Amino acid sequence: MLRQTTSSTSTGERRAIGMKRTIPITEEIYQVGGQSLTAAEDAAIYAIVLPEHAALIDAGFGEGTERLLGRKYCKPLLMLFLPLLIGAAALPVRAEDTRQRVELPPPMQAHMLANMRDHLVALETITRQLAEDQYESAAETAEGRLGMSAMRVHGAAHMARFMPEPMRVIGSAMHRAASRFAVTSRDAEVTGDLGAAFDALSQVMQQCVACHEAFRVH
């Protein structure tokens, strides 16, 4: 059982959040939504709980947030977070989503969301492989799942006609950056320059950020 708390949340109380439908990441960060927890199209929904503040961060497209807040099992979670969220109300938030909505047929929308979830998993895999000095494996993951070689696998040509031109440009830039990273990662296996590999990986992620900042499908 969870106990209602005030904004002075102790470490033990924060640990109590790790109920059946949450995944503890650290003592302050919990995954409370995404995929099997709320909605498959959400990459993840995280709760960050600090002594004075708390926030929910939706890393997907926001569809899972309503499900999360409407679930009966989340009532105890909200009882815990509500005093903290009130205290965090002064944090800057975007009042209106001004991103361009991209209209897609339902099958194409589902396909695009599945591709992006796979991109996210690929990025996590690459980061772990770099941390374990598996440079060749990181290069293969990048090229096979994000690079120019992955465009056919992800049906890029089929999807492109539904995308605005700026979105296509960003997507192509992401694939090219991933292929460049693959080369840099293989070089790092010889030079040991992990910084160069992470810099190249950052250029891939910059394209992801640019696309999500400009466009939405919901």
Protein Blocks (a to p, Z undefined) as FASTA:
>chain_A
ZZdddfbdcfklmmmmmpfkbccfblmbccfbejjlmpmklmbacddddfkbccdddfbn
ommmmmmmmpmklmmmmmmmmmmmmmmmmpccdfbacbdcddddfklmmmmmmmmmmmmm
mmmmmmmmmmnopaklmmmmmmmmmmmmlmmmnommmmmmmpcfklmmmmmmmmmmmmmm
mmmmmmmmmnopaklmmmmmmmmmmmmmmmmmmpccZZ
